[in-house]
Amino acid sequence: MRTRPMLPALAASAALAGCAGAPTPLPEPASEGARLVAARCGACHAVPHPARLRATDWPAMLALMERRMGERGLAPLAADERRAILAYLQAHARP
Ligand code: HEC
């Protein structure tokens, strides 16, 4: 009896590797911004890389994320945390 080709399984494991492999590390990992993003932005999904969005798109996304934090009953960002996170995300945003 012939075994079925293994292509679907290979494709599935490749897709998983793309997603579940080691995430791209945050730039300047010791900076305040990176520490805050790691601490506050990984509660609901993987910690997002700043290069995911352009600098001009981060303010609206951050505002949306603050709304999601409120909906989930998470502590809101303090004003200085918000400033540091936004500055960090924009400094390392997608060009
Ligand atoms: C309370 C849960 C929660 C926290 C905490 C949170 N997010 Fe999100 N995030 C979401 C949800 C839910 C979505 C899906 C879009 C939506 O429904 O708003 C999302 C989507 C995103 C996306 C879009 C994902 C994509 O596929 O491009 C980005 C970028 C993002 N979040 C960044 C952040 C950043 C930066 C922080 C920290 C400031 C953060 N998130 C913290 C819940 C959260």
Backbone and ligand atoms as CSV (ligand in chain L), in Angstrom:
chain,resi,resn,atom,element,x,y,z
A,1,MET,N,N,0.847,-1.205,0.000
A,1,MET,CA,C,0.000,0.000,0.000
A,1,MET,C,C,0.883,1.256,0.000
A,2,ARG,N,N,0.588,2.173,-0.905
A,2,ARG,CA,C,1.415,3.391,-1.015
A,2,ARG,C,C,1.042,4.415,0.069
A,3,THR,N,N,2.024,5.000,0.618
A,3,THR,CA,C,1.717,6.072,1.575
A,3,THR,C,C,1.410,7.352,0.800
A,4,ARG,N,N,0.621,8.191,1.375
A,4,ARG,CA,C,0.275,9.453,0.704
A,4,ARG,C,C,1.492,10.383,0.744
A,5,PRO,N,N,1.604,11.243,-0.254
A,5,PRO,CA,C,2.711,12.202,-0.234
A,5,PRO,C,C,2.647,13.053,1.035
A,6,MET,N,N,3.814,13.456,1.483
A,6,MET,CA,C,3.881,14.182,2.760
A,6,MET,C,C,3.767,15.696,2.585
A,7,LEU,N,N,3.467,16.130,1.356
A,7,LEU,CA,C,3.491,17.585,1.130
A,7,LEU,C,C,2.601,18.395,2.071
A,8,PRO,N,N,1.333,17.965,2.279
A,8,PRO,CA,C,0.509,18.813,3.162
A,8,PRO,C,C,1.123,18.974,4.545
A,9,ALA,N,N,1.681,17.896,5.080
A,9,ALA,CA,C,2.275,17.996,6.411
A,9,ALA,C,C,3.474,18.939,6.392
A,10,LEU,N,N,4.268,18.851,5.325
A,10,LEU,CA,C,5.424,19.747,5.240
A,10,LEU,C,C,4.980,21.200,5.173
A,11,ALA,N,N,3.951,21.447,4.356
A,11,ALA,CA,C,3.469,22.817,4.231
A,11,ALA,C,C,2.981,23.322,5.581
A,12,ALA,N,N,2.281,22.458,6.316
A,12,ALA,CA,C,1.754,22.892,7.602
A,12,ALA,C,C,2.893,23.196,8.571
A,13,SER,N,N,3.920,22.352,8.573
A,13,SER,CA,C,4.988,22.620,9.538
A,13,SER,C,C,5.771,23.861,9.133
A,14,ALA,N,N,5.885,24.146,7.819
A,14,ALA,CA,C,6.555,25.369,7.395
A,14,ALA,C,C,5.761,26.582,7.864
A,15,ALA,N,N,4.434,26.501,7.735
A,15,ALA,CA,C,3.607,27.635,8.161
A,15,ALA,C,C,3.765,27.850,9.663
A,16,LEU,N,N,3.803,26.745,10.407
A,16,LEU,CA,C,3.956,26.878,11.854
A,16,LEU,C,C,5.303,27.488,12.204
A,17,ALA,N,N,6.343,27.069,11.481
A,17,ALA,CA,C,7.669,27.598,11.784
A,17,ALA,C,C,7.705,29.102,11.563
A,18,GLY,N,N,6.996,29.567,10.515
A,18,GLY,CA,C,6.973,30.992,10.244
A,18,GLY,C,C,6.327,31.765,11.364
A,19,CYS,N,N,5.407,31.118,12.053
A,19,CYS,CA,C,4.610,31.813,13.045
A,19,CYS,C,C,5.144,31.582,14.449
A,20,ALA,N,N,5.483,30.351,14.738
A,20,ALA,CA,C,5.813,29.991,16.104
A,20,ALA,C,C,7.314,29.937,16.339
A,21,GLY,N,N,8.110,30.213,15.307
A,21,GLY,CA,C,9.553,30.235,15.488
A,21,GLY,C,C,9.950,31.394,16.379
A,22,ALA,N,N,11.227,31.523,16.632
A,22,ALA,CA,C,11.690,32.611,17.480
A,22,ALA,C,C,11.261,33.942,16.867
A,23,PRO,N,N,10.582,34.786,17.644
A,23,PRO,CA,C,10.151,36.059,17.096
A,23,PRO,C,C,11.360,36.982,16.871
A,24,THR,N,N,11.225,37.918,15.929
A,24,THR,CA,C,12.292,38.899,15.729
A,24,THR,C,C,12.475,39.673,17.026
A,25,PRO,N,N,13.688,39.696,17.571
A,25,PRO,CA,C,13.866,40.380,18.856
A,25,PRO,C,C,13.589,41.875,18.731
A,26,LEU,N,N,13.161,42.473,19.823
A,26,LEU,CA,C,12.916,43.912,19.829
A,26,LEU,C,C,14.235,44.657,19.676
A,27,PRO,N,N,14.259,45.735,18.899
A,27,PRO,CA,C,15.473,46.555,18.831
A,27,PRO,C,C,15.747,47.219,20.186
A,28,GLU,N,N,17.014,47.517,20.453
A,28,GLU,CA,C,17.426,48.155,21.725
A,28,GLU,C,C,16.702,47.529,22.910
A,29,PRO,N,N,16.921,46.236,23.132
A,29,PRO,CA,C,16.112,45.524,24.128
A,29,PRO,C,C,16.250,46.059,25.554
A,30,ALA,N,N,17.333,46.765,25.838
A,30,ALA,CA,C,17.500,47.258,27.210
A,30,ALA,C,C,16.868,48.628,27.407
A,31,SER,N,N,16.341,49.235,26.344
A,31,SER,CA,C,15.775,50.582,26.470
A,31,SER,C,C,14.469,50.536,27.250
A,32,GLU,N,N,14.078,51.700,27.770
A,32,GLU,CA,C,12.831,51.779,28.524
A,32,GLU,C,C,11.653,51.397,27.624
A,33,GLY,N,N,11.683,51.893,26.372
A,33,GLY,CA,C,10.583,51.612,25.458
A,33,GLY,C,C,10.420,50.124,25.217
A,34,ALA,N,N,11.542,49.434,24.972
A,34,ALA,CA,C,11.465,48.001,24.708
A,34,ALA,C,C,10.957,47.267,25.943
A,35,ARG,N,N,11.414,47.686,27.123
A,35,ARG,CA,C,10.965,47.000,28.339
A,35,ARG,C,C,9.467,47.198,28.550
A,36,LEU,N,N,8.994,48.425,28.270
A,36,LEU,CA,C,7.565,48.693,28.442
A,36,LEU,C,C,6.730,47.923,27.429
A,37,VAL,N,N,7.185,47.894,26.180
A,37,VAL,CA,C,6.443,47.151,25.152
A,37,VAL,C,C,6.389,45.672,25.534
A,38,ALA,N,N,7.531,45.124,25.979
A,38,ALA,CA,C,7.552,43.717,26.357
A,38,ALA,C,C,6.612,43.470,27.536
A,39,ALA,N,N,6.553,44.426,28.463
A,39,ALA,CA,C,5.745,44.223,29.662
A,39,ALA,C,C,4.258,44.437,29.399
A,40,ARG,N,N,3.913,45.396,28.532
A,40,ARG,CA,C,2.508,45.789,28.396
A,40,ARG,C,C,1.836,45.302,27.127
A,41,CYS,N,N,2.603,44.886,26.127
A,41,CYS,CA,C,2.002,44.613,24.815
A,41,CYS,C,C,1.942,43.140,24.479
A,42,GLY,N,N,2.262,42.264,25.425
A,42,GLY,CA,C,2.236,40.842,25.126
A,42,GLY,C,C,1.150,40.088,25.867
A,43,ALA,N,N,0.246,40.824,26.522
A,43,ALA,CA,C,-0.763,40.149,27.333
A,43,ALA,C,C,-1.798,39.441,26.477
A,44,CYS,N,N,-2.113,39.979,25.312
A,44,CYS,CA,C,-3.212,39.437,24.503
A,44,CYS,C,C,-2.730,38.784,23.215
A,45,HIS,N,N,-1.555,39.123,22.761
A,45,HIS,CA,C,-0.979,38.543,21.545
A,45,HIS,C,C,0.523,38.595,21.723
A,46,ALA,N,N,1.255,38.053,20.750
A,46,ALA,CA,C,2.713,38.108,20.835
A,46,ALA,C,C,3.155,39.572,20.885
A,47,VAL,N,N,4.252,39.828,21.556
A,47,VAL,CA,C,4.789,41.189,21.634
A,47,VAL,C,C,5.047,41.673,20.205
A,48,PRO,N,N,4.409,42.772,19.806
A,48,PRO,CA,C,4.544,43.213,18.412
A,48,PRO,C,C,5.878,43.905,18.161
A,49,HIS,N,N,6.436,43.660,16.979
A,49,HIS,CA,C,7.673,44.355,16.609
A,49,HIS,C,C,7.317,45.749,16.100
A,50,PRO,N,N,8.089,46.775,16.474
A,50,PRO,CA,C,7.757,48.139,16.038
A,50,PRO,C,C,7.729,48.290,14.522
A,51,ALA,N,N,8.505,47.485,13.801
A,51,ALA,CA,C,8.554,47.600,12.342
A,51,ALA,C,C,7.317,47.025,11.675
A,52,ARG,N,N,6.393,46.575,12.491
A,52,ARG,CA,C,5.139,46.071,11.958
A,52,ARG,C,C,4.338,47.188,11.276
A,53,LEU,N,N,4.438,48.395,11.792
A,53,LEU,CA,C,3.663,49.523,11.255
A,53,LEU,C,C,4.588,50.700,10.962
A,54,ARG,N,N,4.059,51.646,10.171
A,54,ARG,CA,C,4.776,52.901,9.941
A,54,ARG,C,C,4.570,53.827,11.124
A,55,ALA,N,N,5.500,54.763,11.292
A,55,ALA,CA,C,5.429,55.690,12.429
A,55,ALA,C,C,4.095,56.430,12.458
A,56,THR,N,N,3.576,56.780,11.278
A,56,THR,CA,C,2.321,57.537,11.240
A,56,THR,C,C,1.118,56.688,11.639
A,57,ASP,N,N,1.265,55.376,11.628
A,57,ASP,CA,C,0.139,54.501,11.963
A,57,ASP,C,C,0.107,54.098,13.442
A,58,TRP,N,N,1.223,54.303,14.124
A,58,TRP,CA,C,1.285,53.828,15.514
A,58,TRP,C,C,0.359,54.571,16.477
A,59,PRO,N,N,0.179,55.904,16.345
A,59,PRO,CA,C,-0.697,56.561,17.332
A,59,PRO,C,C,-2.102,55.981,17.363
A,60,ALA,N,N,-2.701,55.757,16.187
A,60,ALA,CA,C,-4.067,55.219,16.156
A,60,ALA,C,C,-4.087,53.795,16.697
A,61,MET,N,N,-3.059,53.000,16.346
A,61,MET,CA,C,-3.019,51.621,16.830
A,61,MET,C,C,-2.857,51.607,18.347
A,62,LEU,N,N,-2.008,52.488,18.857
A,62,LEU,CA,C,-1.810,52.518,20.305
A,62,LEU,C,C,-3.105,52.923,21.018
A,63,ALA,N,N,-3.820,53.888,20.436
A,63,ALA,CA,C,-5.098,54.295,21.032
A,63,ALA,C,C,-6.072,53.120,21.051
A,64,LEU,N,N,-6.118,52.348,19.948
A,64,LEU,CA,C,-6.987,51.180,19.893
A,64,LEU,C,C,-6.579,50.157,20.955
A,65,MET,N,N,-5.285,49.966,21.117
A,65,MET,CA,C,-4.797,48.993,22.106
A,65,MET,C,C,-5.149,49.442,23.522
A,66,GLU,N,N,-5.128,50.751,23.758
A,66,GLU,CA,C,-5.517,51.237,25.082
A,66,GLU,C,C,-6.993,50.930,25.335
A,67,ARG,N,N,-7.790,51.043,24.267
A,67,ARG,CA,C,-9.204,50.706,24.422
A,67,ARG,C,C,-9.350,49.221,24.740
A,68,ARG,N,N,-8.586,48.386,24.038
A,68,ARG,CA,C,-8.661,46.943,24.294
A,68,ARG,C,C,-8.226,46.622,25.726
A,69,MET,N,N,-7.205,47.330,26.221
A,69,MET,CA,C,-6.774,47.105,27.611
A,69,MET,C,C,-7.912,47.427,28.567
A,70,GLY,N,N,-8.610,48.545,28.308
A,70,GLY,CA,C,-9.737,48.923,29.166
A,70,GLY,C,C,-10.820,47.853,29.141
A,71,GLU,N,N,-11.118,47.339,27.950
A,71,GLU,CA,C,-12.158,46.315,27.813
A,71,GLU,C,C,-11.796,45.053,28.589
A,72,ARG,N,N,-10.497,44.771,28.669
A,72,ARG,CA,C,-10.074,43.548,29.355
A,72,ARG,C,C,-9.784,43.783,30.831
A,73,GLY,N,N,-10.004,45.023,31.271
A,73,GLY,CA,C,-9.768,45.333,32.677
A,73,GLY,C,C,-8.297,45.405,33.044
A,74,LEU,N,N,-7.427,45.604,32.045
A,74,LEU,CA,C,-6.002,45.774,32.347
A,74,LEU,C,C,-5.737,47.218,32.766
A,75,ALA,N,N,-4.697,47.415,33.551
A,75,ALA,CA,C,-4.357,48.761,33.996
A,75,ALA,C,C,-4.063,49.633,32.784
A,76,PRO,N,N,-4.609,50.870,32.772
A,76,PRO,CA,C,-4.325,51.755,31.645
A,76,PRO,C,C,-2.859,52.172,31.653
A,77,LEU,N,N,-2.351,52.585,30.494
A,77,LEU,CA,C,-0.981,53.103,30.428
A,77,LEU,C,C,-0.932,54.443,31.139
A,78,ALA,N,N,0.072,54.625,31.979
A,78,ALA,CA,C,0.310,55.948,32.553
A,78,ALA,C,C,0.786,56.864,31.431
A,79,ALA,N,N,0.622,58.174,31.604
A,79,ALA,CA,C,0.964,59.122,30.535
A,79,ALA,C,C,2.421,58.964,30.113
A,80,ASP,N,N,3.308,58.772,31.076
A,80,ASP,CA,C,4.731,58.668,30.701
A,80,ASP,C,C,5.033,57.319,30.046
A,81,GLU,N,N,4.310,56.278,30.462
A,81,GLU,CA,C,4.471,54.980,29.785
A,81,GLU,C,C,4.019,55.089,28.328
A,82,ARG,N,N,2.888,55.726,28.148
A,82,ARG,CA,C,2.330,55.879,26.805
A,82,ARG,C,C,3.314,56.657,25.919
A,83,ARG,N,N,3.859,57.735,26.477
A,83,ARG,CA,C,4.827,58.547,25.722
A,83,ARG,C,C,6.041,57.714,25.331
A,84,ALA,N,N,6.577,56.979,26.280
A,84,ALA,CA,C,7.796,56.195,26.017
A,84,ALA,C,C,7.515,55.088,25.006
A,85,ILE,N,N,6.367,54.442,25.138
A,85,ILE,CA,C,6.027,53.364,24.202
A,85,ILE,C,C,5.859,53.917,22.799
A,86,LEU,N,N,5.125,55.023,22.673
A,86,LEU,CA,C,4.885,55.579,21.337
A,86,LEU,C,C,6.198,56.048,20.706
A,87,ALA,N,N,7.041,56.707,21.500
A,87,ALA,CA,C,8.320,57.183,20.959
A,87,ALA,C,C,9.163,56.002,20.484
A,88,TYR,N,N,9.157,54.944,21.268
A,88,TYR,CA,C,9.939,53.751,20.912
A,88,TYR,C,C,9.400,53.107,19.636
A,89,LEU,N,N,8.078,52.920,19.582
A,89,LEU,CA,C,7.483,52.278,18.398
A,89,LEU,C,C,7.762,53.106,17.151
A,90,GLN,N,N,7.659,54.426,17.273
A,90,GLN,CA,C,7.854,55.283,16.095
A,90,GLN,C,C,9.322,55.335,15.686
A,91,ALA,N,N,10.209,55.305,16.666
A,91,ALA,CA,C,11.644,55.371,16.355
A,91,ALA,C,C,12.099,54.137,15.570
A,92,HIS,N,N,11.429,53.013,15.799
A,92,HIS,CA,C,11.846,51.773,15.146
A,92,HIS,C,C,10.786,51.271,14.173
A,93,ALA,N,N,9.907,52.169,13.739
A,93,ALA,CA,C,8.802,51.780,12.874
A,93,ALA,C,C,9.292,51.367,11.493
A,94,ARG,N,N,8.399,50.788,10.739
A,94,ARG,CA,C,8.713,50.457,9.340
A,94,ARG,C,C,8.951,51.761,8.585
A,95,PRO,N,N,9.984,51.834,7.771
A,95,PRO,CA,C,10.268,53.077,7.061
A,95,PRO,C,C,9.140,53.421,6.067
L,1,HEC,C1,C,-6.037,43.853,26.093
L,1,HEC,C2,C,-5.414,43.021,25.081
L,1,HEC,C3,C,-4.338,43.695,24.241
L,1,HEC,C4,C,-3.191,44.300,24.680
L,1,HEC,C5,C,-2.684,44.446,26.104
L,1,HEC,C6,C,-2.514,44.785,23.495
L,1,HEC,N1,N,-3.211,44.430,22.384
L,1,HEC,FE1,FE,-2.653,44.727,20.442
L,1,HEC,N2,N,-4.308,43.778,19.800
L,1,HEC,C7,C,-5.330,43.328,20.603
L,1,HEC,C8,C,-6.423,42.844,19.777
L,1,HEC,C9,C,-7.741,42.280,20.293
L,1,HEC,C10,C,-6.004,43.021,18.448
L,1,HEC,C11,C,-6.781,42.686,17.159
L,1,HEC,C12,C,-7.333,43.963,16.562
L,1,HEC,C13,C,-8.451,44.529,17.405
L,1,HEC,O1,O,-9.473,43.886,17.587
L,1,HEC,O2,O,-8.246,45.646,17.921
L,1,HEC,C14,C,-4.664,43.600,18.501
L,1,HEC,C15,C,-3.904,43.894,17.388
L,1,HEC,C16,C,-2.682,44.537,17.430
L,1,HEC,C17,C,-1.910,44.869,16.272
L,1,HEC,C18,C,-2.244,44.521,14.842
L,1,HEC,C19,C,-1.766,43.114,14.626
L,1,HEC,C20,C,-1.434,42.849,13.213
L,1,HEC,O3,O,-1.728,41.739,12.798
L,1,HEC,O4,O,-0.859,43.718,12.553
L,1,HEC,C21,C,-0.799,45.525,16.697
L,1,HEC,C22,C,0.327,46.068,15.845
L,1,HEC,C23,C,-0.899,45.613,18.136
L,1,HEC,N3,N,-2.045,44.986,18.543
L,1,HEC,C24,C,0.022,46.251,18.922
L,1,HEC,C25,C,-0.069,46.332,20.317
L,1,HEC,C26,C,0.812,47.130,21.144
L,1,HEC,C27,C,1.968,47.987,20.644
L,1,HEC,C28,C,0.432,46.924,22.420
L,1,HEC,C29,C,1.010,47.557,23.672
L,1,HEC,C30,C,0.892,48.999,23.753
L,1,HEC,C31,C,-0.703,46.006,22.409
L,1,HEC,N4,N,-0.981,45.689,21.101
L,1,HEC,C32,C,-1.341,45.512,23.528
L,1,HEC,C33,C,-5.327,43.272,21.976
L,1,HEC,C34,C,-4.343,43.783,22.796
